[in-house]
């Protein structure tokens, strides 16, 4: 069983400690994937608005969260 599959199963555990640890790990994974894909989109010339639409947030929210990292990579 892959780590992600195990985490998904653990997230629905009846044991709150197991479930909450899995939720935290999945949140961390989702954050890392978001960082990766926002960087990918910016490197391909996407606007903050286009990224925000895909993420279901405002342009301001996605810019505030990712602009500093993107600027360090030449993406802003």
C-alpha angles and dihedrals in degrees: 000000000000121000091248092050090049091049091050090051092045091051089067094046119133088227107087094207092055093043095048094047089052092049090052092049092048090049090052090049092049091050092052091048091049091051090049095049095043088053090047091051094047091049088054091053100258117158123236087248093057091049092047092052091054092048094045094237136106123277088242092054095050092044092050092049099044111019097091093053092043091051090053089056094046092258099122 
